[in-house]
Amino acid sequence: MYKDFRITPYLWPNSPLRGCGKTLCKLVHDLSANAHFTVGISKAALYRIIEAQEPTLIMDETEGLMNDRQMLALVNAGYSRSTGTVVRAYKDGLRSYKVFCPKVISSIQPIPHTIVDRSIKIGLQRLLESDSVVPLHEDDESVGKDLLPVMHDWVEHHRDEIARAYRSPDFSPGILHARQADIWRPLFAIASVLCPGRMEELQATAVRLTDEKRRFEQETSLEITLLRNCQEVFANLDTPGKLQTEGLLTGLVSLPESAWLNLTALDLSKKLLPFGIRPAQHWIGGRNLRGYARADFLDAFARYLPAPQQLGTKPVRAARPVSSGGLKAV
């Protein structure tokens, strides 16, 4: 069915410790069309398997993606049909390989944010001793044998109807936007045919999981953390407006559990540059000093930081008042 979609979402089962997610991976394997389970797959094997088998690829122990930029690029490209092709050079010429296919990316440690952005995050926890569940053993194939043929027949009978729903310009996956709407759109299209009476339930689930993923990104991305901390520093000023560079650095260091103890002025400018934020000469306390204006941050704040009430938290106050080397902010 995924070939009828422009985007295929990735599934990211994430657990804090080992022993929390194997059952989910087995279930996905047993209930997926042409499933292929891999551990520590190489780049060359990745695109060859996808080209030859067009699988549902279940990638376990993917922590190495953090350090392998070429593998990361392949996985990033493979969620979209339009970008899901890699070209390799051989002695007899060039050859293209498809890397577009559904993927489950299982890990204990955080994975790159580019993959998080393309994924539906499923948080997993180890069972309590008091939890009562029916175990699913490694050699138990009954679930897949019973359900997979039924699922296959249903998809074949409703493929055209699902594809029409997916392509309809009036079809929208709730209140999600941009890439998050793209990755949920196939699931909404399927649900609109399979269980139209549960669309509101699916929408609520999509919004909840997307919000949880946004929280995760807020808490683990250094770039987003820097933006949020700058927002807090400017909010702590009596008259938010402009700060000398040293004043902004002092404010960042003064925040509780600060990650910026060794941040220099040059580091700060490099980290803010991708957001279109640059230091400039400003009149601060009656002097022409190099620093930052809060107005230059507003676009980045609006694009990358949700409002505090969206996350259910309030901005953290600095540990001590922000100063700018004895100069007042204006």
C-alpha positions, -999 to +999 in steps of 0.1 A: +000+000+000+029+024+007+036+027-030+004+047-034+016+073-009+040+102-015+053+098+021+057+068+043+060+076+080+087+059+101+079+042+134+103+050+162+099+027+193+120+044+219+128+029+253+151+040+282+166+006+287+170-027+270+142-052+272+114-028+266+107-030+228+114-064+214+078-075+216+066-045+196+092-051+169+082-087+166+045-077+163+053-052+136+074-078+118+046-104+120+019-080+108+038-063+081+040-071+044+073-084+033+090-076+067+128-078+069+145-075+103+181-061+104+207-053+131+236-031+123+229-031+086+255-015+063+249+013+038+254-010+008+231-037+022+205-011+030+199+002-005+203-032-021+177-049+002+152-021-004+158-022-042+154-060-044+127-067-018+107-035-013+103-045+024+090-032+056+124-027+070+128-032+108+161-017+119+171-026+154+200-011+174+203+020+152+224+041+176+252+042+150+231+066+129+243+094+151+278+090+138+273+078+102+263+107+080+260+088+048+237+062+064+217+090+080+213+106+046+200+074+031+174+069+059+164+106+057+158+103+019+139+071+021+107+084+037+097+102+006+090+087-028+103+118-046+137+118-028+140+081-021+167+072-047+204+068-043+229+067-072+261+046-070+290+046-095+305+013-108+331+006-134+305+001-161+285+032-152+259+046-127+231+027-111+201+040-091+187+022-061+154+029-044+155+036-006+118+045-003+100+020+020+084+018+055+109+016+083+109+008+120+139+024+136+144+010+171+169+024+195+176+030+232+197+061+228+182+092+210+183+091+172+191+121+150+165+148+150+161+146+112+148+110+116+127+120+147+110+146+125+100+119+100+088+094+126+059+086+148+075+082+182+062+054+204+075+055+240+080+021+256+085+011+292+095-021+309+066-040+325+060-039+362+060-072+381+023-065+388+014-061+351-005-090+336+000-096+299-001-125+276+035-132+265+044-133+228+073-157+224+099-154+196+087-187+180+050-177+182+039-169+146+001-173+152-006-136+152+008-130+118-006-162+103-041-153+114-042-116+107-017-109+079-038-127+051-069-109+063-052-075+062-037-082+028-071-091+013-087-060+028-060-037+014-064-053-021-102-047-020-099-011-008-066+001-023-083+025-048-106+039-022-077+046+001-056+061-026-084+085-036-088+096+000-051+102+003-049+123-029-081+143-023-073+180-019-100+183+007-085+155+029-066+168+059-052+149+089-067+171+116-049+202+129-014+190+121+008+210+097+037+206+073+058+175+077+038+162+107+006+163+085+025+145+057+036+116+079+001+111+094-018+115+061-014+078+050-028+066+084-057+090+082-065+079+046-065+042+057-086+050+088-111+070+067-120+038+049-114+012+076-131+029+106-145+063+097-163+065+130-130+067+148-113+096+130-117+119+160-099+093+181-071+090+156-068+128+154-065+130+192-038+103+192-019+120+164-019+153+182-008+137+215+021+118+199+031+148+179+031+169+210+052+143+229+077+143+200+078+181+201+086+180+238+113+155+232+129+177+206+126+207+229+144+188+256+172+172+236+181+196+208+209+219+217+199+244+191+163+245+204+176+247+239+198+277+231+168+295+215+146+287+245+173+299+269+178+331+250+140+336+252+142+332+290+171+356+293+153+383+274+121+377+294+141+382+326+150+417+317+131+446+333+128+462+299+134+435+272+150+449+242+188+447+236+217+431+253+254+434+249+269+400+238+286+396+272+253+403+289+235+376+269+263+351+277+261+359+314+223+354+313+227+320+296+253+309+321+231+320+351+202+298+341+196+267+363+214+236+349+230+257+322+246+240+292+265+271+282+293+274+308+320+273+281+301+292+254+321+320+238+308+350+218+320+333+186+303+301+195+271+319+202+271+338+169+278+305+150+249+287+167+224+315+161+234+322+125+213+293+110+182+310+126+190+342+108+202+359+140+234+379+140+251+403+164+251+439+155+260+473+168+233+486+192+228+516+214+228+501+249+230+523+280+239+553+259+269+535+243+274+519+209+280+482+217+280+449+199+251+427+210+217+413+202+182+427+199+152+407+211+134+417+179+158+397+158+149+365+177+111+368+174+108+350+141+129+321+153+109+320+186+076+318+167+089+291+143+107+268+166+094+274+201+059+265+211+041+289+235+048+279+271+012+269+277+014+244+248+040+225+268+023+229+301+052+247+316+062+282+325+095+299+315+123+292+341+136+323+358+173+329+358+193+321+389+204+358+392+195+390+375+210+394+340+235+422+336+253+434+306+286+443+321+271+470+344+249+484+315+212+484+315+192+468+287+170+491+268 
